[in-house]
Amino acid sequence: IWLIGLFPLSGSWAGGLGQLPAVQLGLDDVNNDPNILPEYELMMTMHDTQV
């Protein structure tokens, strides 16, 4: 399952850089738990909202 992540990664406030690790940890937790969405894998494409 593809998710899109929209984060402020550049510009005067690049707060998305701090959010990315937390989002990735959440995706990893879901993907590594066989009881959550079995037979599926969550994947994310990310985009900079400041460009």
C-alpha distance matrix in Angstrom:
0.0 3.8 6.5 10.1 12.9 16.3 19.1 22.8 23.2 26.6 29.7 32.0 29.5 26.6 25.3 21.7 22.8 23.5 20.2 17.9 19.0 18.4 14.9 14.3 16.2 14.1 10.8 13.1 14.6 11.7 10.6 14.3 15.2 15.3 16.0 12.8 9.8 11.7 10.4 6.7 5.9 4.9 6.1 8.4 10.8 14.0 16.9 20.5 21.8 25.3 25.6
3.8 0.0 3.8 6.7 9.8 13.1 16.0 19.6 19.9 23.2 26.2 28.8 26.4 23.5 22.6 18.9 20.1 21.2 18.1 15.7 17.4 17.2 13.5 13.1 15.8 14.1 10.9 13.6 15.7 13.3 12.4 16.1 17.5 18.2 19.0 15.6 13.1 15.1 14.0 10.2 8.4 6.0 4.9 5.6 7.3 10.5 13.3 16.9 18.3 21.7 21.9
6.5 3.8 0.0 3.8 6.5 9.8 12.7 16.4 17.2 20.6 23.4 25.7 23.2 20.5 19.3 15.8 17.4 18.3 15.0 13.1 15.2 14.7 10.9 11.5 14.3 12.4 9.9 13.2 15.1 13.0 13.1 16.8 17.9 19.3 19.6 16.0 14.2 16.8 16.4 12.6 10.5 7.1 6.1 4.7 6.4 8.4 11.1 14.4 15.4 19.0 19.6
10.1 6.7 3.8 0.0 3.8 6.5 9.7 13.2 14.1 17.3 20.0 22.5 20.2 17.6 16.9 13.4 15.3 16.8 13.7 12.0 14.9 14.8 11.2 12.2 15.4 14.0 12.1 15.4 17.5 16.0 16.2 19.7 21.1 22.7 23.1 19.5 17.9 20.5 20.1 16.3 14.0 10.5 8.6 5.5 5.1 5.7 7.6 10.8 11.7 15.3 15.9
12.9 9.8 6.5 3.8 0.0 3.8 6.2 9.9 10.9 14.3 17.1 19.2 16.7 14.1 13.1 9.6 11.8 13.1 10.1 8.8 12.0 12.0 8.8 10.4 13.6 12.7 11.6 14.8 16.9 16.1 16.7 19.9 21.4 23.6 24.0 20.4 19.4 22.2 22.1 18.4 15.7 12.0 10.0 6.5 6.1 4.4 6.2 8.6 9.5 12.9 14.2
16.3 13.1 9.8 6.5 3.8 0.0 3.8 7.1 8.9 11.9 14.1 16.3 14.0 11.8 11.3 8.3 11.2 12.9 10.4 10.0 13.7 13.8 11.2 13.3 16.4 15.6 15.1 18.2 20.1 19.6 20.4 23.5 24.9 27.2 27.4 23.8 22.9 25.8 25.8 22.1 19.5 15.8 13.7 10.1 8.7 5.9 5.1 6.1 6.0 9.5 11.2
19.1 16.0 12.7 9.7 6.2 3.8 0.0 3.8 5.7 8.9 11.3 13.1 10.6 8.1 7.6 4.7 7.8 9.7 7.9 8.1 11.8 12.3 10.7 12.8 15.8 15.7 15.7 18.5 20.4 20.5 21.5 24.1 25.8 28.5 28.8 25.3 24.9 27.8 28.0 24.3 21.4 17.7 15.6 11.9 10.7 7.2 6.3 5.3 5.6 8.0 10.4
22.8 19.6 16.4 13.2 9.9 7.1 3.8 0.0 3.8 5.8 7.6 9.3 7.1 5.1 5.9 4.8 7.5 9.8 9.4 10.2 13.7 14.5 13.7 15.7 18.5 18.8 19.1 21.6 23.5 24.0 25.0 27.4 29.2 32.0 32.4 28.9 28.7 31.5 31.7 28.0 25.0 21.4 19.1 15.5 13.8 10.1 8.2 5.3 5.0 5.5 8.6
23.2 19.9 17.2 14.1 10.9 8.9 5.7 3.8 0.0 3.8 7.1 9.5 7.9 4.6 6.6 5.1 5.7 9.1 9.5 9.3 12.6 14.4 13.8 15.0 17.9 18.9 19.0 21.0 23.3 24.1 24.6 26.9 29.0 31.9 32.7 29.5 29.2 31.7 31.6 28.0 24.8 21.4 18.7 15.2 13.3 9.6 8.1 5.2 7.1 6.7 8.6
26.6 23.2 20.6 17.3 14.3 11.9 8.9 5.8 3.8 0.0 3.8 6.8 6.8 4.8 8.3 8.3 8.5 11.7 12.9 12.9 15.9 17.8 17.6 18.7 21.5 22.6 22.8 24.7 27.1 27.9 28.4 30.6 32.8 35.7 36.5 33.3 32.9 35.4 35.3 31.7 28.4 25.0 22.2 18.6 16.4 12.8 10.5 7.0 8.2 5.9 7.4
29.7 26.2 23.4 20.0 17.1 14.1 11.3 7.6 7.1 3.8 0.0 3.8 5.5 6.0 9.5 10.6 11.3 14.0 15.3 16.0 19.0 20.5 20.5 21.9 24.6 25.6 26.0 28.0 30.2 31.0 31.7 33.9 36.0 38.9 39.5 36.2 36.0 38.6 38.6 34.9 31.7 28.3 25.6 21.9 19.7 16.0 13.4 9.7 9.4 6.1 8.0
32.0 28.8 25.7 22.5 19.2 16.3 13.1 9.3 9.5 6.8 3.8 0.0 3.8 6.4 9.2 11.6 12.3 14.1 15.8 17.3 19.9 21.1 21.6 23.4 25.6 26.6 27.5 29.5 31.3 32.3 33.4 35.4 37.2 40.4 40.8 37.6 37.6 40.4 40.7 37.1 33.9 30.4 28.0 24.4 22.5 18.8 16.4 12.7 12.1 9.0 11.5
29.5 26.4 23.2 20.2 16.7 14.0 10.6 7.1 7.9 6.8 5.5 3.8 0.0 3.8 5.6 8.4 9.5 10.8 12.3 14.3 16.8 17.7 18.2 20.3 22.3 23.1 24.3 26.3 27.9 29.0 30.3 32.2 33.9 37.1 37.4 34.2 34.5 37.3 37.8 34.2 31.2 27.6 25.5 22.0 20.6 16.9 15.0 11.6 11.0 9.0 12.2
26.6 23.5 20.5 17.6 14.1 11.8 8.1 5.1 4.6 4.8 6.0 6.4 3.8 0.0 3.8 5.4 6.0 8.1 9.6 10.9 13.6 14.9 15.3 17.0 19.2 20.3 21.2 23.1 24.9 26.1 27.1 29.0 30.9 34.1 34.7 31.5 31.7 34.3 34.7 31.2 27.9 24.5 22.2 18.8 17.4 13.7 12.3 9.2 9.7 8.4 11.2
25.3 22.6 19.3 16.9 13.1 11.3 7.6 5.9 6.6 8.3 9.5 9.2 5.6 3.8 0.0 3.8 5.3 5.6 6.8 9.1 11.5 12.1 12.9 15.1 16.8 17.6 19.1 21.0 22.4 23.7 25.1 26.8 28.5 31.7 32.0 28.9 29.4 32.2 32.9 29.5 26.4 22.9 21.1 17.9 17.3 13.8 13.2 10.8 10.9 10.7 13.9
21.7 18.9 15.8 13.4 9.6 8.3 4.7 4.8 5.1 8.3 10.6 11.6 8.4 5.4 3.8 0.0 3.8 5.3 4.8 6.1 9.3 10.1 10.0 12.1 14.4 15.1 16.0 18.1 19.8 20.8 21.9 23.9 25.7 28.8 29.3 26.1 26.3 29.0 29.5 26.0 22.9 19.4 17.4 14.1 13.5 10.1 10.0 8.3 9.2 10.1 12.8
22.8 20.1 17.4 15.3 11.8 11.2 7.8 7.5 5.7 8.5 11.3 12.3 9.5 6.0 5.3 3.8 0.0 3.8 5.5 5.6 7.8 9.8 10.5 11.5 13.7 15.3 16.2 17.5 19.6 21.1 21.9 23.5 25.6 28.9 29.7 26.8 27.2 29.5 29.9 26.6 23.2 20.0 17.8 14.9 14.3 11.2 11.5 10.0 11.9 12.1 14.3
23.5 21.2 18.3 16.8 13.1 12.9 9.7 9.8 9.1 11.7 14.0 14.1 10.8 8.1 5.6 5.3 3.8 0.0 3.8 5.7 6.5 7.6 9.5 11.0 12.1 13.8 15.5 16.6 18.0 19.9 21.2 22.4 24.3 27.7 28.3 25.6 26.5 28.9 29.7 26.6 23.4 20.2 18.7 16.1 16.3 13.6 14.4 13.1 14.5 15.0 17.6
20.2 18.1 15.0 13.7 10.1 10.4 7.9 9.4 9.5 12.9 15.3 15.8 12.3 9.6 6.8 4.8 5.5 3.8 0.0 3.8 5.7 5.5 6.3 8.7 10.2 10.9 12.6 14.4 15.6 17.0 18.5 20.2 21.7 25.0 25.4 22.5 23.2 25.8 26.8 23.5 20.5 17.1 15.9 13.3 14.0 11.5 12.8 12.3 13.3 14.8 17.4
17.9 15.7 13.1 12.0 8.8 10.0 8.1 10.2 9.3 12.9 16.0 17.3 14.3 10.9 9.1 6.1 5.6 5.7 3.8 0.0 3.8 5.5 5.1 6.1 8.6 9.9 10.6 12.2 14.2 15.5 16.3 18.1 20.2 23.3 24.2 21.3 21.6 24.0 24.5 21.2 17.9 14.7 13.0 10.5 11.2 9.1 11.1 11.4 13.3 15.1 17.0
19.0 17.4 15.2 14.9 12.0 13.7 11.8 13.7 12.6 15.9 19.0 19.9 16.8 13.6 11.5 9.3 7.8 6.5 5.7 3.8 0.0 3.8 5.5 5.1 6.1 8.7 9.9 10.4 12.2 14.4 15.1 16.1 18.3 21.7 22.8 20.3 21.2 23.2 24.0 21.1 17.8 15.0 13.8 12.2 13.6 12.2 14.6 15.0 17.1 18.7 20.5
18.4 17.2 14.7 14.8 12.0 13.8 12.3 14.5 14.4 17.8 20.5 21.1 17.7 14.9 12.1 10.1 9.8 7.6 5.5 5.5 3.8 0.0 3.8 5.4 5.1 6.3 8.7 9.8 10.6 12.6 14.2 15.3 16.8 20.3 20.8 18.2 19.5 21.8 23.1 20.3 17.3 14.5 14.1 12.8 14.7 13.5 15.9 16.5 17.9 19.8 22.1
14.9 13.5 10.9 11.2 8.8 11.2 10.7 13.7 13.8 17.6 20.5 21.6 18.2 15.3 12.9 10.0 10.5 9.5 6.3 5.1 5.5 3.8 0.0 3.8 5.4 5.1 6.3 8.6 9.9 10.8 12.3 14.2 15.7 18.9 19.3 16.3 17.0 19.5 20.5 17.4 14.5 11.2 10.8 9.3 11.5 10.7 13.5 14.7 16.1 18.6 20.6
14.3 13.1 11.5 12.2 10.4 13.3 12.8 15.7 15.0 18.7 21.9 23.4 20.3 17.0 15.1 12.1 11.5 11.0 8.7 6.1 5.1 5.4 3.8 0.0 3.8 5.4 5.1 6.1 8.6 10.0 10.4 12.0 14.3 17.4 18.6 15.9 16.4 18.4 19.0 16.0 12.7 10.0 9.2 8.5 11.0 11.0 14.2 15.9 18.0 20.3 21.8
16.2 15.8 14.3 15.4 13.6 16.4 15.8 18.5 17.9 21.5 24.6 25.6 22.3 19.2 16.8 14.4 13.7 12.1 10.2 8.6 6.1 5.1 5.4 3.8 0.0 3.8 5.5 5.0 6.1 8.7 9.8 10.4 12.3 15.8 16.9 14.7 16.0 17.8 19.1 16.6 13.7 11.6 11.9 11.9 14.7 14.7 17.9 19.3 21.2 23.4 25.2
14.1 14.1 12.4 14.0 12.7 15.6 15.7 18.8 18.9 22.6 25.6 26.6 23.1 20.3 17.6 15.1 15.3 13.8 10.9 9.9 8.7 6.3 5.1 5.4 3.8 0.0 3.8 5.4 5.1 6.3 8.6 9.9 10.9 14.2 14.6 11.9 13.3 15.6 17.3 14.7 12.2 9.9 11.0 11.2 14.4 14.7 17.9 19.6 21.0 23.6 25.5
10.8 10.9 9.9 12.1 11.6 15.1 15.7 19.1 19.0 22.8 26.0 27.5 24.3 21.2 19.1 16.0 16.2 15.5 12.6 10.6 9.9 8.7 6.3 5.1 5.5 3.8 0.0 3.8 5.4 5.2 6.0 8.5 10.1 12.9 13.9 11.0 11.4 13.5 14.4 11.6 8.7 6.3 7.4 8.4 11.9 13.1 16.6 18.9 20.6 23.5 24.9
13.1 13.6 13.2 15.4 14.8 18.2 18.5 21.6 21.0 24.7 28.0 29.5 26.3 23.1 21.0 18.1 17.5 16.6 14.4 12.2 10.4 9.8 8.6 6.1 5.0 5.4 3.8 0.0 3.8 5.5 5.0 5.9 8.5 11.6 13.3 11.3 12.3 13.4 14.3 12.2 9.3 8.3 9.3 10.9 14.3 15.6 19.2 21.4 23.5 26.1 27.3
14.6 15.7 15.1 17.5 16.9 20.1 20.4 23.5 23.3 27.1 30.2 31.3 27.9 24.9 22.4 19.8 19.6 18.0 15.6 14.2 12.2 10.6 9.9 8.6 6.1 5.1 5.4 3.8 0.0 3.8 5.5 5.3 6.2 9.9 10.9 9.2 11.2 12.6 14.5 12.8 10.8 10.1 12.1 13.7 17.3 18.4 21.9 23.9 25.6 28.3 29.9
11.7 13.3 13.0 16.0 16.1 19.6 20.5 24.0 24.1 27.9 31.0 32.3 29.0 26.1 23.7 20.8 21.1 19.9 17.0 15.5 14.4 12.6 10.8 10.0 8.7 6.3 5.2 5.5 3.8 0.0 3.8 5.5 5.4 8.2 8.7 6.1 7.6 9.5 11.5 9.6 8.2 7.6 10.6 12.6 16.4 18.0 21.5 23.9 25.3 28.4 29.9
10.6 12.4 13.1 16.2 16.7 20.4 21.5 25.0 24.6 28.4 31.7 33.4 30.3 27.1 25.1 21.9 21.9 21.2 18.5 16.3 15.1 14.2 12.3 10.4 9.8 8.6 6.0 5.0 5.5 3.8 0.0 3.8 5.7 7.5 9.5 7.5 7.8 8.4 9.4 7.7 5.6 6.4 9.0 11.9 15.6 17.7 21.4 24.1 26.0 29.0 30.0
14.3 16.1 16.8 19.7 19.9 23.5 24.1 27.4 26.9 30.6 33.9 35.4 32.2 29.0 26.8 23.9 23.5 22.4 20.2 18.1 16.1 15.3 14.2 12.0 10.4 9.9 8.5 5.9 5.3 5.5 3.8 0.0 3.8 6.3 8.9 8.5 9.9 9.6 11.0 10.4 9.0 10.1 12.5 15.2 18.8 20.7 24.4 26.9 28.9 31.7 32.9
15.2 17.5 17.9 21.1 21.4 24.9 25.8 29.2 29.0 32.8 36.0 37.2 33.9 30.9 28.5 25.7 25.6 24.3 21.7 20.2 18.3 16.8 15.7 14.3 12.3 10.9 10.1 8.5 6.2 5.4 5.7 3.8 0.0 3.8 5.4 5.7 8.2 8.1 10.7 10.7 10.4 11.6 14.6 17.3 21.0 22.9 26.5 29.0 30.6 33.6 35.0
15.3 18.2 19.3 22.7 23.6 27.2 28.5 32.0 31.9 35.7 38.9 40.4 37.1 34.1 31.7 28.8 28.9 27.7 25.0 23.3 21.7 20.3 18.9 17.4 15.8 14.2 12.9 11.6 9.9 8.2 7.5 6.3 3.8 0.0 3.8 5.6 7.2 5.5 8.2 9.5 10.5 12.6 15.9 19.0 22.7 25.0 28.6 31.4 33.0 36.2 37.3
16.0 19.0 19.6 23.1 24.0 27.4 28.8 32.4 32.7 36.5 39.5 40.8 37.4 34.7 32.0 29.3 29.7 28.3 25.4 24.2 22.8 20.8 19.3 18.6 16.9 14.6 13.9 13.3 10.9 8.7 9.5 8.9 5.4 3.8 0.0 3.8 6.5 6.1 9.7 10.8 12.2 13.8 17.4 20.2 23.9 26.0 29.5 32.2 33.4 36.6 38.0
12.8 15.6 16.0 19.5 20.4 23.8 25.3 28.9 29.5 33.3 36.2 37.6 34.2 31.5 28.9 26.1 26.8 25.6 22.5 21.3 20.3 18.2 16.3 15.9 14.7 11.9 11.0 11.3 9.2 6.1 7.5 8.5 5.7 5.6 3.8 0.0 3.8 5.6 9.1 8.8 9.9 10.6 14.3 16.9 20.6 22.6 26.0 28.7 29.8 33.1 34.5
9.8 13.1 14.2 17.9 19.4 22.9 24.9 28.7 29.2 32.9 36.0 37.6 34.5 31.7 29.4 26.3 27.2 26.5 23.2 21.6 21.2 19.5 17.0 16.4 16.0 13.3 11.4 12.3 11.2 7.6 7.8 9.9 8.2 7.2 6.5 3.8 0.0 3.8 6.4 5.6 7.6 8.9 12.6 15.5 19.0 21.4 24.8 27.8 28.9 32.3 33.4
11.7 15.1 16.8 20.5 22.2 25.8 27.8 31.5 31.7 35.4 38.6 40.4 37.3 34.3 32.2 29.0 29.5 28.9 25.8 24.0 23.2 21.8 19.5 18.4 17.8 15.6 13.5 13.4 12.6 9.5 8.4 9.6 8.1 5.5 6.1 5.6 3.8 0.0 3.8 5.5 8.1 10.7 14.2 17.5 20.9 23.7 27.2 30.3 31.7 35.1 36.0
10.4 14.0 16.4 20.1 22.1 25.8 28.0 31.7 31.6 35.3 38.6 40.7 37.8 34.7 32.9 29.5 29.9 29.7 26.8 24.5 24.0 23.1 20.5 19.0 19.1 17.3 14.4 14.3 14.5 11.5 9.4 11.0 10.7 8.2 9.7 9.1 6.4 3.8 0.0 3.8 7.0 10.3 13.2 16.8 19.9 23.1 26.5 29.9 31.5 34.9 35.3
6.7 10.2 12.6 16.3 18.4 22.1 24.3 28.0 28.0 31.7 34.9 37.1 34.2 31.2 29.5 26.0 26.6 26.6 23.5 21.2 21.1 20.3 17.4 16.0 16.6 14.7 11.6 12.2 12.8 9.6 7.7 10.4 10.7 9.5 10.8 8.8 5.6 5.5 3.8 0.0 3.8 6.7 9.7 13.2 16.3 19.4 22.8 26.1 27.7 31.1 31.6
5.9 8.4 10.5 14.0 15.7 19.5 21.4 25.0 24.8 28.4 31.7 33.9 31.2 27.9 26.4 22.9 23.2 23.4 20.5 17.9 17.8 17.3 14.5 12.7 13.7 12.2 8.7 9.3 10.8 8.2 5.6 9.0 10.4 10.5 12.2 9.9 7.6 8.1 7.0 3.8 0.0 3.8 6.4 10.0 13.2 16.3 19.8 23.1 25.0 28.2 28.7
4.9 6.0 7.1 10.5 12.0 15.8 17.7 21.4 21.4 25.0 28.3 30.4 27.6 24.5 22.9 19.4 20.0 20.2 17.1 14.7 15.0 14.5 11.2 10.0 11.6 9.9 6.3 8.3 10.1 7.6 6.4 10.1 11.6 12.6 13.8 10.6 8.9 10.7 10.3 6.7 3.8 0.0 3.8 6.8 10.3 13.0 16.6 19.7 21.4 24.7 25.4
6.1 4.9 6.1 8.6 10.0 13.7 15.6 19.1 18.7 22.2 25.6 28.0 25.5 22.2 21.1 17.4 17.8 18.7 15.9 13.0 13.8 14.1 10.8 9.2 11.9 11.0 7.4 9.3 12.1 10.6 9.0 12.5 14.6 15.9 17.4 14.3 12.6 14.2 13.2 9.7 6.4 3.8 0.0 3.8 6.9 10.0 13.5 16.8 18.9 22.0 22.4
8.4 5.6 4.7 5.5 6.5 10.1 11.9 15.5 15.2 18.6 21.9 24.4 22.0 18.8 17.9 14.1 14.9 16.1 13.3 10.5 12.2 12.8 9.3 8.5 11.9 11.2 8.4 10.9 13.7 12.6 11.9 15.2 17.3 19.0 20.2 16.9 15.5 17.5 16.8 13.2 10.0 6.8 3.8 0.0 3.7 6.3 9.9 13.1 15.2 18.3 18.7
10.8 7.3 6.4 5.1 6.1 8.7 10.7 13.8 13.3 16.4 19.7 22.5 20.6 17.4 17.3 13.5 14.3 16.3 14.0 11.2 13.6 14.7 11.5 11.0 14.7 14.4 11.9 14.3 17.3 16.4 15.6 18.8 21.0 22.7 23.9 20.6 19.0 20.9 19.9 16.3 13.2 10.3 6.9 3.7 0.0 3.8 6.9 10.4 12.8 15.8 15.6
14.0 10.5 8.4 5.7 4.4 5.9 7.2 10.1 9.6 12.8 16.0 18.8 16.9 13.7 13.8 10.1 11.2 13.6 11.5 9.1 12.2 13.5 10.7 11.0 14.7 14.7 13.1 15.6 18.4 18.0 17.7 20.7 22.9 25.0 26.0 22.6 21.4 23.7 23.1 19.4 16.3 13.0 10.0 6.3 3.8 0.0 3.8 6.9 9.4 12.2 12.5
16.9 13.3 11.1 7.6 6.2 5.1 6.3 8.2 8.1 10.5 13.4 16.4 15.0 12.3 13.2 10.0 11.5 14.4 12.8 11.1 14.6 15.9 13.5 14.2 17.9 17.9 16.6 19.2 21.9 21.5 21.4 24.4 26.5 28.6 29.5 26.0 24.8 27.2 26.5 22.8 19.8 16.6 13.5 9.9 6.9 3.8 0.0 3.8 6.2 8.9 8.8
20.5 16.9 14.4 10.8 8.6 6.1 5.3 5.3 5.2 7.0 9.7 12.7 11.6 9.2 10.8 8.3 10.0 13.1 12.3 11.4 15.0 16.5 14.7 15.9 19.3 19.6 18.9 21.4 23.9 23.9 24.1 26.9 29.0 31.4 32.2 28.7 27.8 30.3 29.9 26.1 23.1 19.7 16.8 13.1 10.4 6.9 3.8 0.0 3.8 5.4 6.0
21.8 18.3 15.4 11.7 9.5 6.0 5.6 5.0 7.1 8.2 9.4 12.1 11.0 9.7 10.9 9.2 11.9 14.5 13.3 13.3 17.1 17.9 16.1 18.0 21.2 21.0 20.6 23.5 25.6 25.3 26.0 28.9 30.6 33.0 33.4 29.8 28.9 31.7 31.5 27.7 25.0 21.4 18.9 15.2 12.8 9.4 6.2 3.8 0.0 3.8 5.7
25.3 21.7 19.0 15.3 12.9 9.5 8.0 5.5 6.7 5.9 6.1 9.0 9.0 8.4 10.7 10.1 12.1 15.0 14.8 15.1 18.7 19.8 18.6 20.3 23.4 23.6 23.5 26.1 28.3 28.4 29.0 31.7 33.6 36.2 36.6 33.1 32.3 35.1 34.9 31.1 28.2 24.7 22.0 18.3 15.8 12.2 8.9 5.4 3.8 0.0 3.8
25.6 21.9 19.6 15.9 14.2 11.2 10.4 8.6 8.6 7.4 8.0 11.5 12.2 11.2 13.9 12.8 14.3 17.6 17.4 17.0 20.5 22.1 20.6 21.8 25.2 25.5 24.9 27.3 29.9 29.9 30.0 32.9 35.0 37.3 38.0 34.5 33.4 36.0 35.3 31.6 28.7 25.4 22.4 18.7 15.6 12.5 8.8 6.0 5.7 3.8 0.0
